[in-house]
Amino acid sequence: MADALRVAIAGLGTVGAGTVEVLQQHADLIARRGGRAIQVVAVSARTRAKDRGVSLDGFEWYDDPVAMAREASVDVVVELIGGEDGPAKAVCEAAIAGGKHVVTANKALLAVHGNELAEAAEGAGVSLNYEAAIAGGIPIVKALREGLAGNEITHVYGILNGTCNYILTEMREKRLSFETVLEDAQKLGYAEAEPSVDVDGFDAAHKLALLASLAFGTQVSFDDVYTEGIRHVSLQDIDYAEEFGYRIKLLGSARMTEHGLEQRVYPCMVAKNAPIAHVESAYNAVVARGDFVDDTMYQGRGAGAGPTASAVVADIIDIARGFATTTFGVPVGELRGAEASPIERHRGAYYVRLMVDDQPGVIADISAAFRDESVSIGSMLQRARSQTEAVPIVLNTHVCEEAAMRRTLNRIEALDSVVEAPTMIRIESLV
Ligand SMILES: NC(=O)c1ccc[n+]([C@@H]2O[C@H](COP(=O)([O-])OP(=O)(O)OC[C@H]3O[C@@H](n4cnc5c(N)ncnc54)[C@H](OP(=O)(O)O)[C@@H]3O)[C@@H](O)[C@H]2O)c1
């Protein structure tokens, strides 16, 4: 057997400790598959004394992960610290500069600095592997970069954030508000104490930016991802969605259109009978549509020590095997810069909920706003009638352009009888 592949791991938290565990528990199996043993020789984290549930005996300890990346005599540096800048970025740069392969689970880092890191890795002739960065345990990078390489990808979309999917599932199944479920999820450790990166859609946007680059051979352009989170999704809207035959999911979706590259993360209604509607709780799923293969769907756990470490270890095994490919599927010099398609050009149907004072003429005023912007209403519901409280009017539109929909809602919001800002949720056709 060839010499062992020598590995340094920066970050020994959930994913780092999980990676050590997989490498230790499956050492023989991994050596057979990789054609050589994989040996962790150095590790770094903040607190040396912390019990991490795995044995660190025999590993050289570094307080400074960047010094480790620079100095340790290893073939691969695994970056599992996190964060788009700071030590994570410095670790990757130092490793690449020293001719060491890099494996990372860090979507924030790659979404923001992926182009420059890929260029540096290519220049140094080393791999930059990141399977764990998108949808955790789901091998979607391999699927797009290798399995579907003969196809033109026409659409890639998915449920990319397990925390949001868990919250939306719990809200619907247990009939609880967003705030209550979020609080419970924080107590159970499913959501961070500072939940913004997840619930405001940024984590899904990081992953979508990488998926888009892999799918369309474009430079990573995270700033062009239109991003909305799930804070404004109410139980009321979830109930109406059910009634209309939909489920609300936070989807990331990327496609190349005549107006440019569309990259969007937002909560939307998907038909209850669409396969993705049945991906519940903390699960992730990605659908990639190729012109020859048609729809392919990948589902699994998008986070947690085991699933994420599974993907990290697969990336290390690729390096042990001598398997190398370009970071985003084509050489960096061939990645295209793509014009971003603005959200105003989005075309689709919309769900709208208005809270109104139940006065004579209110429906006529609302209908006039739709008519004046040439947005056609598909169906409309007005449930309870009340002299004293605002009542909901709920409607679905036919397909229209988002710019027209927004102008319509501005007109409606200005009406005296409309007592709160309209709620608008896109209905995603997925065809
Ligand atoms: N958790 C998941 O399920 C998951 C899923 C997919 C991708 N990821 C990605 O994987 C990466 C790691 O996530 P995680 O959940 O494992 O994070 P984590 O549990 O917070 O672990 C981070 C680790 O980095 C170490 N660290 C932080 N700052 C450091 C510094 N300046 N110098 C040296 N070590 C430092 C910490 O040390 P101490 O332990 O001593 O504090 C800790 O061991 C992130 O990029 C994340 O986005 C995570």
The ligand as an SDF file (V2000), in Angstrom:
LIG
                    3D

 48 52  0  0  0  0  0  0  0  0999 V2000
  -22.6340   21.7260   12.0990 N   0  0  0  0  0  0  0  0  0  0  0  0
  -23.1210   21.2950   10.9500 C   0  0  0  0  0  0  0  0  0  0  0  0
  -24.0510   20.4760   10.9420 O   0  0  0  0  0  0  0  0  0  0  0  0
  -22.5270   21.7540    9.6480 C   0  0  0  0  0  0  0  0  0  0  0  0
  -23.0970   21.2900    8.4380 C   0  0  0  0  0  0  0  0  0  0  0  0
  -22.5270   21.6850    7.2240 C   0  0  0  0  0  0  0  0  0  0  0  0
  -21.4530   22.5360    7.2190 C   0  0  0  0  0  0  0  0  0  0  0  0
  -20.9520   22.9990    8.4130 N   0  0  0  0  0  0  0  0  0  0  0  0
  -19.8020   23.9100    8.3800 C   0  0  0  0  0  0  0  0  0  0  0  0
  -18.7140   23.2770    9.0200 O   0  0  0  0  0  0  0  0  0  0  0  0
  -17.8920   24.2650    9.6430 C   0  0  0  0  0  0  0  0  0  0  0  0
  -17.7230   23.9180   11.1150 C   0  0  0  0  0  0  0  0  0  0  0  0
  -18.9950   23.9070   11.7270 O   0  0  0  0  0  0  0  0  0  0  0  0
  -19.2320   23.2990   13.1990 P   0  0  0  0  0  0  0  0  0  0  0  0
  -20.7050   23.1980   13.3580 O   0  0  0  0  0  0  0  0  0  0  0  0
  -18.3900   22.0960   13.3970 O   0  0  0  0  0  0  0  0  0  0  0  0
  -18.6970   24.5090   14.1060 O   0  0  0  0  0  0  0  0  0  0  0  0
  -18.3470   24.4930   15.6620 P   0  0  0  0  0  0  0  0  0  0  0  0
  -18.9840   23.3160   16.3140 O   0  0  0  0  0  0  0  0  0  0  0  0
  -18.6420   25.8400   16.1680 O   0  0  0  0  0  0  0  0  0  0  0  0
  -16.7750   24.2470   15.6680 O   0  0  0  0  0  0  0  0  0  0  0  0
  -15.8430   25.2200   15.2860 C   0  0  0  0  0  0  0  0  0  0  0  0
  -14.4680   24.7680   15.7150 C   0  0  0  0  0  0  0  0  0  0  0  0
  -13.5350   25.7370   15.3020 O   0  0  0  0  0  0  0  0  0  0  0  0
  -12.6760   26.0350   16.3930 C   0  0  0  0  0  0  0  0  0  0  0  0
  -12.2240   27.4210   16.2870 N   0  0  0  0  0  0  0  0  0  0  0  0
  -12.9660   28.5530   16.2450 C   0  0  0  0  0  0  0  0  0  0  0  0
  -12.1820   29.6330   16.1240 N   0  0  0  0  0  0  0  0  0  0  0  0
  -10.9160   29.1800   16.1120 C   0  0  0  0  0  0  0  0  0  0  0  0
   -9.6500   29.7820   16.0230 C   0  0  0  0  0  0  0  0  0  0  0  0
   -9.5310   31.1130   15.9260 N   0  0  0  0  0  0  0  0  0  0  0  0
   -8.5690   28.9900   16.0450 N   0  0  0  0  0  0  0  0  0  0  0  0
   -8.6640   27.6400   16.1250 C   0  0  0  0  0  0  0  0  0  0  0  0
   -9.8450   27.0170   16.2040 N   0  0  0  0  0  0  0  0  0  0  0  0
  -10.9430   27.7560   16.1820 C   0  0  0  0  0  0  0  0  0  0  0  0
  -13.4980   25.8260   17.6400 C   0  0  0  0  0  0  0  0  0  0  0  0
  -12.6340   25.5830   18.7460 O   0  0  0  0  0  0  0  0  0  0  0  0
  -13.1790   25.2190   20.2210 P   0  0  0  0  0  0  0  0  0  0  0  0
  -13.9280   23.9130   20.0660 O   0  0  0  0  0  0  0  0  0  0  0  0
  -11.9710   25.0590   21.0470 O   0  0  0  0  0  0  0  0  0  0  0  0
  -14.0750   26.3520   20.6130 O   0  0  0  0  0  0  0  0  0  0  0  0
  -14.3150   24.5910   17.2340 C   0  0  0  0  0  0  0  0  0  0  0  0
  -13.6050   23.4180   17.5020 O   0  0  0  0  0  0  0  0  0  0  0  0
  -18.5780   25.6050    9.3710 C   0  0  0  0  0  0  0  0  0  0  0  0
  -18.0310   26.1940    8.2200 O   0  0  0  0  0  0  0  0  0  0  0  0
  -20.0190   25.2100    9.1080 C   0  0  0  0  0  0  0  0  0  0  0  0
  -20.7080   26.1360    8.2960 O   0  0  0  0  0  0  0  0  0  0  0  0
  -21.4730   22.6380    9.6170 C   0  0  0  0  0  0  0  0  0  0  0  0
  1  2  1  0
  2  3  2  0
  2  4  1  0
  4  5  1  0
  4 48  2  0
  5  6  2  0
  6  7  1  0
  7  8  2  0
  8  9  1  0
  8 48  1  0
  9 10  1  0
  9 46  1  0
 10 11  1  0
 11 12  1  0
 11 44  1  0
 12 13  1  0
 13 14  1  0
 14 15  2  0
 14 16  1  0
 14 17  1  0
 17 18  1  0
 18 19  2  0
 18 20  1  0
 18 21  1  0
 21 22  1  0
 22 23  1  0
 23 24  1  0
 23 42  1  0
 24 25  1  0
 25 26  1  0
 25 36  1  0
 26 27  1  0
 26 35  1  0
 27 28  2  0
 28 29  1  0
 29 30  1  0
 29 35  2  0
 30 31  1  0
 30 32  2  0
 32 33  1  0
 33 34  2  0
 34 35  1  0
 36 37  1  0
 36 42  1  0
 37 38  1  0
 38 39  2  0
 38 40  1  0
 38 41  1  0
 42 43  1  0
 44 45  1  0
 44 46  1  0
 46 47  1  0
M  CHG  2   8   1  16  -1
M  END
$$$$
